[in-house]
């Protein structure tokens, strides 16, 4: 009661004070001007930053206020009550959609905007590097001796490659980024000893040969491009150049080769229209743009962990500083996600699917740089085909375009890509990578109503999707060679042969690892595969370096995502297993697979927590 009385007295004093001030300045006659000016300034300051519907609501409320007070004769208090009721009626469905969307959102998409400012970058120094898992002094000494031995060996084995890499790193930021191939805290020490970069001299079958003459079996797959085998791409390029060299560099006009490609792409995609681009990222940009334009809806949906190219407009989590606000990143294979599509169908233009997520559902692509311990979660997800069929049904019912991003999976899973492998028809399909027959390419296939570049009723409403080198004669010719090869019966049969060989290899390898006591296990999804670690450990990422030493070439993601091509024979798989066993033995002998003594999660929390505190102190000191 006392507090309430004091508050009332304070409020009355404030009102009296305001009145007194108004009288003192003599501005009562100009109050209307100030209100109008403030409203105009607020509109100018916020125009473009606030959504148009906010202005519409404000304007609607003003009109209702005027109508109810001037025409209906209601008091201001009555009008406020009416507006509150209308606002509540409008707010309930909006809040329901927002709550439902938050519940269905991929957790990292919610936390990443804040986590990226808090998660520190720190390094474990060499003093603590070898014993950071609480191991004995003897094990730490073995590890130090092992990495010194490997470093000395590489200096003799890869002198030209290391010199080449050192020079390029001064000029290419990408190379500096991809050279950091282990868990970030270990990079500074590892890079003092080992540089895994390879400078290519040539390819020979499934092998790549570096500048120093070392031959390595390639399981990197050239970022997903290598489906057919390197020798086959050489044939496509030779054949393509034979047909395209007479045209040279003439752009803007299409020829019979393009028409032939379109006919084959229509047969593969089961879509009537085709659009050519120069990369997979460009293909996704086109697909999203035409879907938004032709549905006249703003939002697109992706699923947790899925990668759809480096374009910041479709990259809602890590790797993008400008997080888009017109992309909903939802949980994959989740019933709430389907409810979001139904509830917000009037806003959602398209749903993007990258079927590769079946291999690491609701997880970012697996890689050694994020390998903290044996926490890699990969493997085919049961029920994924059924999920795609449910998604297809919901998208059809809600008039949402279903886009299949087949840049990676197209022609790797099946001659018709994920559409063929899972028997699902998409509304728009994006292709890239291997489709170019060894040259850069991006392709979008879809129906006429979703591929239109202009509005049939509004002259100024145009959707530009243009690329200078789209339909380049050389690219079209190599693509033509690839597509004709793809139609051959022996090519289609080779997919089955590859599947059998991979199944045999994975079974044999896992049995061999178990028999010898090596803590790894292989898992695959079609020709995509990964290495799982079956016991805790902070140094599993070191395995990629021993694989390289044994003559196995990996990409910068290390043992996270590996690829086979149709070119691999039984003998190649046997040769790979021998090299993997050699790498396992070296890893074991070096002490890297000794069981950790300390609790890894607790150690990580202490390291990260300490780094946060140090960063905070450093920021405070520099600011003061």
Secondary structure, DSSP 8 states (H G I E B T S, - for coil): -HHHHHHHHHHHHHHHHHHHHHHHHT-GGGHHHHHHHHHHHHHHHHBTTB-HHHHHHHHHHHHHHHIIIIIS---HHHHHHHHHHHHHHHHHHHHHHHHHHHHHB-HHHHHHHHHHHHS------HHHHTTTT---HHHHHHHHHHHHHHHHHHHHHSHHHHHHHHHHHTT-HHHHHHT--S-GGGHHHHHHH------EEEEETTEEEETT--EEEE-SGGGGT-SS-HHHHHHHHHHHHHHHTTT-S--S---HHHHHHHHHHHHHH--SEEEEESSHHHHHHHHHHHHHHHHT--EEEEETT----S-GGG--STT-SS--SSEEEE-TT-HHHHHHHHHTTTTEEEEEE-GGGGTSTTS----GGG--SS----S--TTHHHHHHHHHHHHHHTT-EEEEE-TTTTTTSSTTHHHHHHT---SEEEEEGGGGTTS--EEEEE-HHHH-SB-SS-TT-B-----TTTT-HHHHHHHHHHHHHHTSHHHHHHHHHHHHHHHHHHHHHHHHHHHHT--EEEEEETTEEEEEESS--S-GGGHHHHHHHTTEE--TTTTSSEE--TT--HHHHHHHHHHHHHHHHHHHHTTTTS--SS-HHHHHHHHHHHHHHHHHHHHHHHH-
